[in-house]
Amino acid sequence: MTHWISRLAHRLADLYYPPTAYSDERDADARRMRSELDAIRMHFPDHA
């Protein structure tokens, strides 16, 4: 019984952790969002 649970857990983990090929795109998106948030904070310092 625990064997199928561990196989299921590994498959779910594969779904949760994306392959490394997508990490570059995500990092670029994260950098873009951070820079946009910084620009918003500069324009609206009272709401930062």
C-alpha positions as CSV (number, residue, x, y, z in Angstrom):
1,M,0.0,0.0,0.0
2,T,2.8,2.4,0.8
3,H,4.4,1.7,-2.6
4,W,1.5,3.3,-4.6
5,I,1.4,6.2,-2.2
6,S,5.1,6.9,-2.7
7,R,4.7,6.7,-6.5
8,L,1.7,9.1,-6.3
9,A,3.8,11.5,-4.1
10,H,6.6,11.5,-6.7
11,R,4.2,12.2,-9.5
12,L,2.6,15.0,-7.6
13,A,6.1,16.4,-6.8
14,D,6.9,16.4,-10.5
15,L,3.8,18.5,-11.1
16,Y,4.7,20.9,-8.3
17,Y,8.3,21.5,-9.3
18,P,8.5,22.7,-12.9
19,P,11.4,21.5,-15.1
20,T,14.5,23.7,-15.2
21,A,13.8,24.9,-18.7
22,Y,11.0,27.1,-17.4
23,S,13.0,28.6,-14.6
24,D,14.7,31.2,-16.8
25,E,11.4,32.5,-18.0
26,R,10.0,32.6,-14.5
27,D,13.1,34.5,-13.3
28,A,12.7,37.0,-16.1
29,D,9.1,37.5,-15.2
30,A,9.9,37.9,-11.5
31,R,12.6,40.5,-12.3
32,R,10.1,42.4,-14.5
33,M,7.4,42.3,-11.8
34,R,9.9,43.5,-9.2
35,S,11.0,46.4,-11.4
36,E,7.4,47.3,-12.1
37,L,6.5,47.2,-8.4
38,D,9.6,49.4,-7.6
39,A,8.4,51.9,-10.2
40,I,4.9,51.9,-8.6
41,R,6.4,52.4,-5.2
42,M,8.4,55.4,-6.5
43,H,5.2,57.0,-7.9
44,F,3.1,56.3,-4.9
45,P,5.4,56.4,-1.8
46,D,2.5,56.8,0.6
47,H,1.2,53.4,-0.4
48,A,4.4,51.5,-0.3
